[in-house]
Amino acid sequence: MGRGIVILGHGSRARVWEANQLLLQIVEKFKQKTGEQNVKPAYMNVKSGGPTLEQAIEELIREGFTEIVVAPWFLTDGLHIREDIPEIIDSIKEKYPEVQIALAKPLGADNRLVDILIERIGEVS
């Protein structure tokens, strides 16, 4: 059936839901650029009011996907990337051993991000 994709953001508390809209915009832009429609947003912060990583993965599994990529919309590989997310993924793999779940690298110190930073600084200079 192909692969399902979860784009995972940190998320903010539900009372500032506007801050969480950025991830939804990123998911839509990703779909438009790639043509992939099997993409779900998820938030690490359970108080965000949006779907959690487990909820997003399980929704893809219910839709029939057995290969899932979790793409963190994070800059660094802090504790969420190193510990929390792998623990969640391992827990889901125990429940659904037939499903392959891979974790992509965080955005990191990519030169393309530096180009955006340079552009943003140039906009105010």
DSSP file (Angstrom, degrees, kcal/mol; ACC not computed):
  #  RESIDUE AA STRUCTURE BP1 BP2  ACC     N-H-->O    O-->H-N    N-H-->O    O-->H-N    TCO  KAPPA ALPHA  PHI   PSI    X-CA   Y-CA   Z-CA
    1    1 A M              0   0    0      0, 0.0     2,-0.2     0, 0.0    64,-0.1   0.000 360.0 360.0 360.0  -8.1    0.0    0.0    0.0
    2    2 A G        -     0   0    0      2,-0.0    64,-0.6    66,-0.0    65,-0.5  -0.535 360.0 -52.6  97.5-171.4    3.0    2.3    0.3
    3    3 A R  E     -a   67   0A   0     -2,-0.2     2,-0.3    62,-0.1    65,-0.2  -0.808  37.8-140.7-111.5 149.9    4.2    4.1    3.3
    4    4 A G  E     -a   68   0A   0     63,-2.8    65,-2.5    -2,-0.3     2,-0.4  -0.753  18.2-150.0 -99.2 153.2    2.5    6.4    5.7
    5    5 A I  E     -ab  69  39A   0     33,-2.5    35,-2.8    -2,-0.3     2,-0.5  -0.982   9.3-164.6-129.3 135.8    4.3    9.5    7.1
    6    6 A V  E     -ab  70  40A   0     63,-2.8    65,-3.4    -2,-0.4     2,-0.7  -0.984   8.4-156.5-115.9 122.7    4.0   11.3   10.4
    7    7 A I  E     -ab  71  41A   0     33,-2.6    35,-1.7    -2,-0.5     2,-0.6  -0.900  19.8-156.8 -98.0 117.3    5.4   14.8   10.6
    8    8 A L  E     +ab  72  42A   0     63,-2.2    65,-4.0    -2,-0.7     2,-0.2  -0.842  15.5 177.7-107.0 120.0    6.0   15.2   14.3
    9    9 A G  E     - b   0  43A   0     33,-2.8    35,-2.2    -2,-0.6    36,-0.2  -0.682  37.3-118.6-109.8 169.5    6.3   18.6   16.0
   10   10 A H        -     0   0    0     63,-0.4    35,-2.8    -2,-0.2    38,-0.1   0.951  49.5-159.1 -72.9 -48.6    6.8   19.5   19.6
   11   11 A G        -     0   0    0     33,-0.2     2,-0.3    32,-0.1    35,-0.1   0.110   8.5-115.5  86.2 157.3    3.5   21.4   20.0
   12   12 A S        -     0   0    0      1,-0.1     8,-0.1    36,-0.1    31,-0.0  -0.802  44.9 -70.6-123.7 164.6    2.3   23.9   22.5
   13   13 A R    >   -     0   0    0     -2,-0.3     3,-2.1     1,-0.1    35,-0.3  -0.174  50.2-109.7 -55.5 152.3   -0.5   23.8   25.1
   14   14 A A  G >  S+     0   0    0     33,-2.7     3,-1.4     1,-0.3    -1,-0.1   0.783 113.9  67.6 -57.8 -30.6   -4.0   23.8   23.7
   15   15 A R  G 3  S+     0   0    0      1,-0.3    -1,-0.3    32,-0.2     3,-0.2   0.676 105.0  44.1 -70.7 -12.4   -4.7   27.4   24.9
   16   16 A V  G X> S+     0   0    0     -3,-2.1     3,-1.9     1,-0.1     4,-0.5  -0.317  71.8 147.7-118.6  49.5   -2.1   28.6   22.4
   17   17 A W  H X>  +     0   0    0     -3,-1.4     3,-1.4     1,-0.3     4,-0.7   0.769  60.6  73.7 -56.4 -28.1   -3.4   26.4   19.6
   18   18 A E  H >4 S+     0   0    0      1,-0.3     3,-1.1     2,-0.2     4,-0.4   0.870  90.5  58.2 -55.6 -35.5   -2.4   29.1   17.1
   19   19 A A  H X4 S+     0   0    0     -3,-1.9     3,-0.7     1,-0.3     4,-0.3   0.803 102.1  55.1 -64.2 -27.5    1.3   28.1   17.7
   20   20 A N  H XX S+     0   0    0     -3,-1.4     4,-1.0    -4,-0.5     3,-0.6   0.595  85.9  81.7 -81.7 -11.1    0.4   24.5   16.6
   21   21 A Q  H <X S+     0   0    0     -3,-1.1     4,-2.3    -4,-0.7    -1,-0.2   0.799  77.6  70.5 -64.1 -28.2   -1.0   25.7   13.3
   22   22 A L  H <> S+     0   0    0     -3,-0.7     4,-2.5    -4,-0.4    -1,-0.2   0.913  96.7  50.7 -56.4 -43.8    2.6   25.9   11.8
   23   23 A L  H <> S+     0   0    0     -3,-0.6     4,-2.6    -4,-0.3    -1,-0.2   0.904 108.6  51.5 -62.7 -40.1    2.8   22.1   11.8
   24   24 A L  H  X S+     0   0    0     -4,-1.0     4,-2.1     1,-0.2    -1,-0.2   0.889 110.2  49.7 -63.1 -37.9   -0.5   21.8   10.0
   25   25 A Q  H  X S+     0   0    0     -4,-2.3     4,-2.6     2,-0.2    -2,-0.2   0.903 109.8  51.0 -65.4 -41.1    0.8   24.2    7.4
   26   26 A I  H  X S+     0   0    0     -4,-2.5     4,-2.7     2,-0.2    -2,-0.2   0.918 108.9  51.2 -62.7 -43.4    4.0   22.3    7.0
   27   27 A V  H  X S+     0   0    0     -4,-2.6     4,-2.4     1,-0.2    -1,-0.2   0.927 111.9  46.9 -59.9 -45.1    2.0   19.0    6.5
   28   28 A E  H  X S+     0   0    0     -4,-2.1     4,-2.4     2,-0.2    -2,-0.2   0.911 112.6  48.7 -64.6 -42.2   -0.1   20.7    3.8
   29   29 A K  H  X S+     0   0    0     -4,-2.6     4,-2.6     2,-0.2     5,-0.2   0.897 110.5  52.1 -63.8 -39.6    3.0   22.1    2.1
   30   30 A F  H  X S+     0   0    0     -4,-2.7     4,-2.5     2,-0.2     6,-0.4   0.931 109.8  48.8 -60.5 -46.3    4.7   18.7    2.2
   31   31 A K  H  X S+     0   0    0     -4,-2.4     4,-2.6     1,-0.2    -2,-0.2   0.920 112.3  48.4 -60.1 -44.2    1.6   17.1    0.6
   32   32 A Q  H  < S+     0   0    0     -4,-2.4    -2,-0.2     1,-0.2    -1,-0.2   0.916 115.3  43.6 -63.7 -43.9    1.5   19.7   -2.1
   33   33 A K  H  < S+     0   0    0     -4,-2.6    -1,-0.2     1,-0.2    -2,-0.2   0.846 126.3  30.2 -72.0 -33.9    5.3   19.5   -2.9
   34   34 A T  H  < S-     0   0    0     -4,-2.5    -2,-0.2    -5,-0.2    -3,-0.2   0.689  93.1-131.2-100.4 -20.6    5.4   15.7   -2.8
   35   35 A G     <  +     0   0    0     -4,-2.6     2,-0.3    -5,-0.3    -4,-0.1   0.409  61.6 138.2  80.5  -3.6    2.0   14.6   -3.9
   36   36 A E        +     0   0    0     -6,-0.4    -1,-0.3     1,-0.1    -2,-0.2  -0.594  29.0 178.1 -76.4 133.7    1.8   12.3   -0.9
   37   37 A Q        +     0   0    0     -2,-0.3     2,-1.3     1,-0.1    -1,-0.1   0.511  62.5  85.5-110.7 -10.2   -1.5   12.3    0.8
   38   38 A N        +     0   0    0    -35,-0.2   -33,-2.5    -7,-0.1     2,-0.4  -0.366  64.5 123.5 -90.6  56.0   -0.8    9.7    3.5
   39   39 A V  E     -b    5   0A   0     -2,-1.3   -33,-0.2   -35,-0.2    -8,-0.0  -0.968  38.3-172.1-124.2 129.7    0.7   12.3    5.8
   40   40 A K  E     -b    6   0A   0    -35,-2.8   -33,-2.6    -2,-0.4     2,-0.2  -0.936  17.9-132.8-121.6 142.8   -0.4   12.9    9.4
   41   41 A P  E     +b    7   0A   0      0, 0.0     2,-0.3     0, 0.0   -33,-0.2  -0.633  27.3 179.1 -84.9 153.7    0.6   15.6   11.9
   42   42 A A  E     -b    8   0A   0    -35,-1.7   -33,-2.8    -2,-0.2     2,-0.4  -0.985  15.6-146.0-151.1 156.3    1.4   14.7   15.5
   43   43 A Y  E     -bc   9  52A   0      8,-2.6    10,-0.5    -2,-0.3   -33,-0.2  -0.971  11.3-152.4-126.9 137.2    2.6   16.5   18.6
   44   44 A M  S    S+     0   0    0    -35,-2.2     2,-0.8    -2,-0.4   -33,-0.2   0.859  83.2  81.4 -71.0 -36.7    4.9   15.4   21.4
   45   45 A N    >   -     0   0    0    -35,-2.8     3,-2.0   -36,-0.2     5,-0.3  -0.606  67.3-161.0 -75.5 109.8    3.2   17.8   23.8
   46   46 A V  G >  S+     0   0    0     -2,-0.8     3,-0.6     1,-0.3    -1,-0.2   0.685  89.3  62.1 -66.6 -16.2    0.0   15.9   25.0
   47   47 A K  G 3  S+     0   0    0      1,-0.2   -33,-2.7     2,-0.1    -1,-0.3   0.363  78.1  91.7 -87.7   5.8   -1.4   19.2   26.2
   48   48 A S  G <  S-     0   0    0     -3,-2.0    -1,-0.2   -35,-0.3    -2,-0.1   0.761  91.4-128.8 -71.8 -24.3   -1.4   20.6   22.6
   49   49 A G  S <  S+     0   0    0     -3,-0.6    -1,-0.1     1,-0.4    -3,-0.1   0.385  75.7 102.5  88.3  -4.3   -4.9   19.4   21.8
   50   50 A G  S    S-     0   0    0     -5,-0.3    -1,-0.4     1,-0.2    -2,-0.1  -0.472  85.2 -66.4-103.2 178.3   -3.7   17.7   18.6
   51   51 A P        -     0   0    0      0, 0.0    -8,-2.6     0, 0.0    -1,-0.2  -0.351  49.0-130.8 -66.2 142.6   -3.0   14.1   17.8
   52   52 A T  B  >  -c   43   0A   0    -10,-0.2     4,-2.5     1,-0.1     5,-0.2  -0.349  28.6-101.7 -81.8 170.9   -0.1   12.4   19.7
   53   53 A L  H  > S+     0   0    0    -10,-0.5     4,-2.5     1,-0.2     5,-0.2   0.931 124.6  49.9 -59.1 -46.1    2.6   10.4   17.9
   54   54 A E  H  > S+     0   0    0      1,-0.2     4,-2.6     2,-0.2    -1,-0.2   0.913 110.7  49.6 -60.8 -43.0    0.9    7.1   18.9
   55   55 A Q  H  > S+     0   0    0      2,-0.2     4,-2.0     1,-0.2    -1,-0.2   0.915 112.0  47.9 -62.8 -43.0   -2.6    8.3   17.7
   56   56 A A  H  X S+     0   0    0     -4,-2.5     4,-1.9     2,-0.2    -2,-0.2   0.920 113.8  46.6 -65.8 -43.3   -1.2    9.4   14.3
   57   57 A I  H  X S+     0   0    0     -4,-2.5     4,-2.3     1,-0.2    -2,-0.2   0.930 112.5  50.0 -64.4 -44.4    0.7    6.1   13.8
   58   58 A E  H  X S+     0   0    0     -4,-2.6     4,-2.4    -5,-0.2    -1,-0.2   0.843 107.1  55.0 -65.7 -31.4   -2.3    4.1   14.8
   59   59 A E  H  X S+     0   0    0     -4,-2.0     4,-1.5     2,-0.2    -1,-0.2   0.919 109.0  47.7 -65.0 -41.9   -4.5    6.0   12.4
   60   60 A L  H  <>S+     0   0    0     -4,-1.9     5,-2.3     2,-0.2     4,-0.3   0.890 110.7  52.0 -64.5 -38.7   -2.1    5.1    9.6
   61   61 A I  H ><5S+     0   0    0     -4,-2.3     3,-1.7     1,-0.2    -2,-0.2   0.924 107.4  51.7 -63.7 -43.5   -2.2    1.5   10.7
   62   62 A R  H 3<5S+     0   0    0     -4,-2.4    -1,-0.2     1,-0.3    -2,-0.2   0.831 105.3  57.2 -61.2 -30.8   -6.0    1.5   10.6
   63   63 A E  T 3<5S-     0   0    0     -4,-1.5    -1,-0.3    -5,-0.2    -2,-0.2   0.513 128.0-100.4 -78.9  -3.9   -5.8    2.9    7.1
   64   64 A G  T < 5S+     0   0    0     -3,-1.7     2,-0.3     1,-0.3    -3,-0.2   0.499  71.9 144.9 103.9   4.4   -3.7   -0.2    6.1
   65   65 A F      < +     0   0    0     -5,-2.3    -1,-0.3     1,-0.1   -62,-0.1  -0.606  20.7 175.7 -80.5 134.5   -0.2    1.2    6.1
   66   66 A T        +     0   0    0    -64,-0.6    34,-3.2    -2,-0.3     2,-0.4   0.337  70.0  60.0-116.4   1.6    2.5   -1.3    7.3
   67   67 A E  E     +ad   3 100A   0    -65,-0.5   -63,-2.8    32,-0.2     2,-0.4  -0.985  67.2 175.3-130.2 120.7    5.5    1.0    6.6
   68   68 A I  E     -ad   4 101A   0     32,-3.1    34,-2.6    -2,-0.4     2,-0.5  -0.986  17.5-158.6-132.7 134.6    5.6    4.3    8.5
   69   69 A V  E     -ad   5 102A   0    -65,-2.5   -63,-2.8    -2,-0.4     2,-0.7  -0.953   8.2-153.6-111.4 128.3    8.2    7.0    8.6
   70   70 A V  E     -ad   6 103A   0     32,-3.2    34,-3.0    -2,-0.5   -63,-0.2  -0.908  11.6-168.2-100.1 116.6    8.2    9.4   11.5
   71   71 A A  E     -a    7   0A   0    -65,-3.4   -63,-2.2    -2,-0.7     2,-0.3  -0.896  12.8-144.4-109.5 105.8    9.8   12.7   10.4
   72   72 A P  E     -a    8   0A   0      0, 0.0     2,-1.3     0, 0.0    35,-0.3  -0.534   6.6-150.9 -75.9 129.2   10.5   15.0   13.4
   73   73 A W        +     0   0    0    -65,-4.0   -63,-0.4    -2,-0.3     2,-0.3  -0.482  60.4 122.1 -90.9  60.8   10.1   18.7   12.8
   74   74 A F        -     0   0    0     -2,-1.3    33,-2.9     1,-0.1    34,-0.5  -0.912  59.8-147.2-123.9 147.8   12.8   19.4   15.4
   75   75 A L  S    S+     0   0    0     -2,-0.3    33,-1.3    32,-0.2     2,-0.2   0.884  80.6  35.1 -80.8 -40.7   16.1   21.2   15.0
   76   76 A T  S    S-     0   0    0     31,-0.1     2,-0.7    32,-0.1     5,-0.2  -0.655  76.1-120.4-115.8 167.3   18.1   19.2   17.4
   77   77 A D        +     0   0    0     -2,-0.2    28,-0.0    29,-0.1     5,-0.0  -0.494  58.2 148.4-103.6  63.6   18.4   15.6   18.5
   78   78 A G     >  -     0   0    0     -2,-0.7     4,-2.7     3,-0.1     5,-0.3   0.219  67.9 -57.6 -76.2-157.3   17.7   16.2   22.2
   79   79 A L  H  >>S+     0   0    0      1,-0.2     4,-2.9     2,-0.2     5,-1.8   0.829 133.0  57.3 -61.8 -35.0   15.9   13.9   24.6
   80   80 A H  I  4>S+     0   0    0      3,-0.2     5,-3.2     1,-0.2    -1,-0.2   0.952 114.6  38.4 -59.6 -46.8   12.7   13.6   22.6
   81   81 A I  I  45S+     0   0    0     -3,-0.2    -2,-0.2     1,-0.2    -1,-0.2   0.903 123.4  40.7 -70.9 -41.4   14.7   12.3   19.6
   82   82 A R  I  <5S-     0   0    0     -4,-2.7    -2,-0.2     3,-0.1    -3,-0.2   0.821 137.2  -1.4 -79.3 -32.2   17.1   10.2   21.6
   83   83 A E  I  X5S+     0   0    0     -4,-2.9     4,-2.2    -5,-0.3    -3,-0.2   0.739 122.6  50.6-125.3 -57.5   14.7    8.7   24.1
   84   84 A D  I  ><S+     0   0    0     -5,-1.8     4,-2.1     1,-0.2    -4,-0.2   0.926 112.9  43.1 -61.3 -51.0   11.1    9.7   24.1
   85   85 A I  H  ><S+     0   0    0     -5,-3.2     4,-2.8    -6,-0.2     5,-0.2   0.929 113.9  50.2 -65.9 -45.9   10.2    9.1   20.5
   86   86 A P  H  > S+     0   0    0      0, 0.0     4,-2.8     0, 0.0    -1,-0.2   0.887 110.2  52.3 -59.3 -35.8   12.1    5.7   20.2
   87   87 A E  H  X S+     0   0    0     -4,-2.2     4,-2.1     2,-0.2    -2,-0.2   0.922 110.7  46.7 -64.3 -42.5   10.3    4.5   23.3
   88   88 A I  H  X S+     0   0    0     -4,-2.1     4,-2.1     2,-0.2    -1,-0.2   0.932 113.9  48.2 -63.0 -45.4    7.0    5.4   21.8
   89   89 A I  H  X S+     0   0    0     -4,-2.8     4,-2.6     1,-0.2    -2,-0.2   0.921 110.7  50.7 -62.2 -44.4    7.9    3.7   18.5
   90   90 A D  H  X S+     0   0    0     -4,-2.8     4,-1.7     1,-0.2    -1,-0.2   0.895 109.2  52.0 -60.6 -39.8    9.1    0.6   20.3
   91   91 A S  H  X S+     0   0    0     -4,-2.1     4,-1.4     1,-0.2    -1,-0.2   0.903 111.1  46.6 -63.0 -41.6    5.9    0.4   22.3
   92   92 A I  H  X S+     0   0    0     -4,-2.1     4,-2.4     1,-0.2    -2,-0.2   0.891 108.2  56.1 -68.6 -38.9    3.8    0.6   19.1
   93   93 A K  H  < S+     0   0    0     -4,-2.6    -1,-0.2     1,-0.2    -2,-0.2   0.846 103.8  55.0 -61.4 -33.4    6.1   -2.0   17.4
   94   94 A E  H  < S+     0   0    0     -4,-1.7    -1,-0.2     1,-0.2    -2,-0.2   0.897 112.4  42.4 -65.7 -39.1    5.2   -4.4   20.3
   95   95 A K  H  < S+     0   0    0     -4,-1.4    -2,-0.2     1,-0.3    -1,-0.2   0.831 129.3  28.3 -73.9 -32.9    1.5   -3.9   19.6
   96   96 A Y    ><  +     0   0    0     -4,-2.4     3,-2.1    -5,-0.1    -1,-0.3  -0.645  66.3 168.8-130.1  73.0    1.9   -4.1   15.8
   97   97 A P  T 3  S+     0   0    0      0, 0.0    -1,-0.1     0, 0.0    -4,-0.1   0.707  76.1  63.0 -63.6 -18.6    4.9   -6.3   15.0
   98   98 A E  T 3  S+     0   0    0     -3,-0.1     2,-0.5     2,-0.1    -5,-0.1   0.559  88.2  87.9 -81.1  -6.8    4.0   -6.5   11.4
   99   99 A V    <   -     0   0    0     -3,-2.1     2,-0.5    -6,-0.2   -32,-0.2  -0.805  68.4-147.1 -99.0 129.6    4.4   -2.7   11.0
  100  100 A Q  E     -d   67   0A   0    -34,-3.2   -32,-3.1    -2,-0.5     2,-0.5  -0.836  18.1-175.0 -93.0 125.6    7.8   -1.2   10.1
  101  101 A I  E     -d   68   0A   0     -2,-0.5     2,-0.4   -34,-0.2   -32,-0.2  -0.985   0.7-173.5-125.9 124.1    8.3    2.2   11.7
  102  102 A A  E     -d   69   0A   0    -34,-2.6   -32,-3.2    -2,-0.5     2,-0.6  -0.911  16.7-140.4-118.2 144.5   11.4    4.3   11.0
  103  103 A L  E     -d   70   0A   0     -2,-0.4   -32,-0.2   -34,-0.2     2,-0.1  -0.913  16.9-147.0-105.4 119.6   12.5    7.5   12.6
  104  104 A A        -     0   0    0    -34,-3.0   -35,-0.0    -2,-0.6     0, 0.0  -0.367  30.6 -93.1 -76.4 162.7   14.0   10.1   10.2
  105  105 A K        -     0   0    0      1,-0.1    -1,-0.1   -34,-0.1   -31,-0.1  -0.373  43.7-103.7 -71.4 154.5   16.8   12.5   11.5
  106  106 A P        -     0   0    0      0, 0.0   -31,-0.2     0, 0.0   -33,-0.1  -0.222  40.5 -95.9 -69.2 172.1   15.8   15.9   12.9
  107  107 A L        +     0   0    0    -33,-2.9     3,-0.3   -35,-0.3   -32,-0.2   0.881  65.9 169.8 -61.4 -41.0   16.4   19.0   10.7
  108  108 A G        -     0   0    0    -33,-1.3     2,-1.5   -34,-0.5    -1,-0.1  -0.058  53.7 -29.7  67.3-163.5   19.7   19.7   12.3
  109  109 A A  S    S+     0   0    0      4,-0.1     2,-0.3     3,-0.0    -1,-0.2  -0.422  79.5 166.8 -89.8  59.4   22.3   22.2   11.2
  110  110 A D    >>  -     0   0    0     -2,-1.5     4,-1.4    -3,-0.3     3,-1.2  -0.561  42.8-130.9 -79.6 136.6   21.4   22.0    7.5
  111  111 A N  H 3> S+     0   0    0      1,-0.3     4,-2.2    -2,-0.3     5,-0.1   0.790 106.7  63.6 -57.9 -28.7   22.9   24.7    5.2
  112  112 A R  H 3> S+     0   0    0      1,-0.2     4,-1.6     2,-0.2    -1,-0.3   0.847 101.4  50.4 -66.6 -31.6   19.4   25.3    3.8
  113  113 A L  H <> S+     0   0    0     -3,-1.2     4,-2.4     2,-0.2    -1,-0.2   0.870 107.4  53.7 -70.9 -36.3   18.2   26.4    7.2
  114  114 A V  H  X S+     0   0    0     -4,-1.4     4,-2.7     2,-0.2    -2,-0.2   0.902 105.7  54.0 -63.0 -40.2   21.2   28.8    7.4
  115  115 A D  H  X S+     0   0    0     -4,-2.2     4,-2.2     2,-0.2    -1,-0.2   0.906 108.8  48.2 -60.1 -41.5   20.1   30.3    4.1
  116  116 A I  H  X S+     0   0    0     -4,-1.6     4,-2.8     2,-0.2    -2,-0.2   0.921 110.8  51.2 -64.6 -43.3   16.7   30.9    5.4
  117  117 A L  H  X S+     0   0    0     -4,-2.4     4,-2.4     1,-0.2     5,-0.2   0.920 109.8  49.6 -59.6 -44.6   18.2   32.5    8.5
  118  118 A I  H  X S+     0   0    0     -4,-2.7     4,-2.2     1,-0.2    -1,-0.2   0.916 111.7  49.4 -60.0 -43.6   20.3   34.8    6.4
  119  119 A E  H  X S+     0   0    0     -4,-2.2     4,-1.5     2,-0.2    -2,-0.2   0.921 110.4  49.7 -62.3 -45.3   17.3   35.7    4.3
  120  120 A R  H  X S+     0   0    0     -4,-2.8     4,-0.6     1,-0.2    -2,-0.2   0.903 111.6  48.2 -62.6 -41.7   15.2   36.5    7.5
  121  121 A I  H >X S+     0   0    0     -4,-2.4     3,-1.0     1,-0.2     4,-0.7   0.891 109.0  54.6 -65.2 -38.5   18.0   38.7    8.9
  122  122 A G  H 3< S+     0   0    0     -4,-2.2     3,-0.4     1,-0.2    -1,-0.2   0.797  97.5  65.2 -63.8 -29.4   18.3   40.5    5.6
  123  123 A E  H 3< S+     0   0    0     -4,-1.5    -1,-0.2     1,-0.2    -2,-0.2   0.758 109.6  37.1 -66.3 -24.0   14.6   41.3    5.6
  124  124 A V  H <<        0   0    0     -3,-1.0    -1,-0.2    -4,-0.6    -2,-0.2   0.479 360.0 360.0-106.7  -4.0   15.0   43.5    8.7
  125  125 A S     <        0   0    0     -4,-0.7    -2,-0.1    -3,-0.4    -1,-0.1   0.467 360.0 360.0 -85.6 360.0   18.4   45.1    7.8
